[in-house]
């Protein structure tokens, strides 16, 4: 058995990363792709490695011989026409070497589990195509399989049909071919194909014709949960670096992303806070049906967005303001509050500190009250600040002030000529008997000093739409906010979501009740850990004091071993030197999986 790598390409889409070297010289998580490939080849006990070079080929050859001379029998083939040909020609240039033995073929821009080549080699099947179940991030040639895992059909990118994605598998670009197949069938096909279509084609394309021959049988080797990635551009490189990093590096890279975890199949996000029970399937289907229209049409201006949102909560449209997520609204508030004194309960959602960067931040240290909101301290802050922010339920503790307490603060701040910002982004997840909203005309008209903020993204399960609401009867403040906004700050998908929400409002109420049930079950199971102190919560998250268990080490272990992403609070103010975490409440299946993983780790 020998290995063949096609490494002649320019790698243009990787830009600066391939300015001086070919793609397999790019580093991923501190190790070059070529080093990883050689490690895998040696682990499979393959002793012969054929490499077709081209762009910056001398650099690659020198690096390999300087670092691996004598460890493998290297054969270098130079594709002098790399700039005008594609990998079909690179493969063809190796035809004389391919006569000598069976071959493991791999492309130079993939990163994969180091046991993969060994396991493919040990398979009894002669001709193998390595495949992975199709995921949304994948691009390129796909295949379909029969009930015995044989390749039925190769599907080129141009022939891809999304209605069949559940049946598709993506080729991983690692193959095992017998020398009989390569020399008697594949090479003759390549020669004919290149005569007909030229040299600027892909070696995979002829396989779609070959697999139809009755005497040919390609077996699929499925990746299952093995990590791998195809690196075509800078974003691919970034994602692959996360996937193949470990320990603190991996956790730091994940935290730095602030989301986008759908690009990491199999990872479960217990960090960011989203309603798992809404929107319902029927609403998603309605959005999907309107996709072509919404994608190609401009959204309405801010006036229409405010009208839609006002209808949603029965609030006068002149008192409501729609933002691109609550973060945009908080940022706008920060802009028009320059030079003011802003009181914030700490710890808090970071935007309430970051976005008021031109204000004087006055802090209430909630750790003194075991992370509960303290009415006396908030009133004291109202006496000395211009604006006081209350997140209710609190983030990250989940502690919640009652409706009567919030009205008491509204009255107190009104009598002081003070602005009170109440962020009720998580209030819909409170138990039914204590659940309330300030988004109503009676409250808003009575308290023009109060600014109410709500994140639609979190509670309504649509963070990808970026929707947030602000309500106040302070008309002058709303005018100032409008000056901070673009004409189209909301996209068409978000506008349509607001437009159709009322059709599904009953489902939303049911979804919030399901969160309450899931949270209570989750908390009960967390409280079974003697090591933990679990804080009561009215939100869709739970704060846990781990005691002597290191929160950072736990977050790393859950990420590395179980693909679970949790919020380590040790870097937030008031948690220094402590071991606190915040866990999002997901559905029962995910919550129970986390509980079982915690049991293994703690044990």
HELIX and SHEET records of a PDB file:
HELIX    1   1 UNK A   12  UNK A   18  5                                   7    
HELIX    2   2 UNK A   23  UNK A   25  5                                   3    
HELIX    3   3 UNK A   33  UNK A   43  1                                  11    
HELIX    4   4 UNK A   57  UNK A   68  1                                  12    
HELIX    5   5 UNK A   87  UNK A   93  1                                   7    
HELIX    6   6 UNK A   95  UNK A   98  1                                   4    
HELIX    7   7 UNK A  116  UNK A  122  1                                   7    
HELIX    8   8 UNK A  157  UNK A  159  5                                   3    
HELIX    9   9 UNK A  162  UNK A  167  5                                   6    
HELIX   10  10 UNK A  179  UNK A  181  1                                   3    
HELIX   11  11 UNK A  182  UNK A  186  3                                   5    
HELIX   12  12 UNK A  187  UNK A  197  1                                  11    
HELIX   13  13 UNK A  207  UNK A  210  1                                   4    
HELIX   14  14 UNK A  234  UNK A  244  1                                  11    
HELIX   15  15 UNK A  247  UNK A  257  1                                  11    
HELIX   16  16 UNK A  261  UNK A  263  5                                   3    
HELIX   17  17 UNK A  281  UNK A  289  1                                   9    
HELIX   18  18 UNK A  291  UNK A  296  1                                   6    
HELIX   19  19 UNK A  302  UNK A  313  1                                  12    
HELIX   20  20 UNK A  317  UNK A  319  5                                   3    
HELIX   21  21 UNK A  326  UNK A  335  1                                  10    
HELIX   22  22 UNK A  351  UNK A  354  1                                   4    
HELIX   23  23 UNK A  366  UNK A  369  5                                   4    
HELIX   24  24 UNK A  375  UNK A  384  1                                  10    
HELIX   25  25 UNK A  403  UNK A  415  1                                  13    
HELIX   26  26 UNK A  427  UNK A  429  5                                   3    
HELIX   27  27 UNK A  441  UNK A  446  1                                   6    
HELIX   28  28 UNK A  456  UNK A  459  1                                   4    
HELIX   29  29 UNK A  463  UNK A  465  5                                   3    
HELIX   30  30 UNK A  475  UNK A  484  1                                  10    
HELIX   31  31 UNK A  492  UNK A  500  1                                   9    
HELIX   32  32 UNK A  501  UNK A  504  5                                   4    
HELIX   33  33 UNK A  505  UNK A  526  1                                  22    
HELIX   34  34 UNK A  551  UNK A  562  1                                  12    
HELIX   35  35 UNK A  588  UNK A  602  1                                  15    
SHEET    1   A 7 UNK A  73  UNK A  78  0                                        
SHEET    2   A 7 UNK A  48  UNK A  53  1                                        
SHEET    3   A 7 UNK A   2  UNK A   7  1                                        
SHEET    4   A 7 UNK A 103  UNK A 107  1                                        
SHEET    5   A 7 UNK A 169  UNK A 177 -1                                        
SHEET    6   A 7 UNK A 128  UNK A 133 -1                                        
SHEET    7   A 7 UNK A 219  UNK A 222  1                                        
SHEET    1   B 7 UNK A  73  UNK A  78  0                                        
SHEET    2   B 7 UNK A  48  UNK A  53  1                                        
SHEET    3   B 7 UNK A   2  UNK A   7  1                                        
SHEET    4   B 7 UNK A 103  UNK A 107  1                                        
SHEET    5   B 7 UNK A 169  UNK A 177 -1                                        
SHEET    6   B 7 UNK A 142  UNK A 145 -1                                        
SHEET    7   B 7 UNK A 151  UNK A 155 -1                                        
SHEET    1   C 2 UNK A  27  UNK A  28  0                                        
SHEET    2   C 2 UNK A  31  UNK A  32 -1                                        
SHEET    1   D 2 UNK A 110  UNK A 112  0                                        
SHEET    2   D 2 UNK A 228  UNK A 230 -1                                        
SHEET    1   E 2 UNK A 268  UNK A 269  0                                        
SHEET    2   E 2 UNK A 564  UNK A 565  1                                        
SHEET    1   F 7 UNK A 320  UNK A 323  0                                        
SHEET    2   F 7 UNK A 468  UNK A 471 -1                                        
SHEET    3   F 7 UNK A 450  UNK A 455 -1                                        
SHEET    4   F 7 UNK A 419  UNK A 423  1                                        
SHEET    5   F 7 UNK A 387  UNK A 391  1                                        
SHEET    6   F 7 UNK A 341  UNK A 346  1                                        
SHEET    7   F 7 UNK A 360  UNK A 365  1                                        
SHEET    1   G 4 UNK A 533  UNK A 534  0                                        
SHEET    2   G 4 UNK A 541  UNK A 545 -1                                        
SHEET    3   G 4 UNK A 580  UNK A 584 -1                                        
SHEET    4   G 4 UNK A 567  UNK A 568 -1                                        
END                                                                             
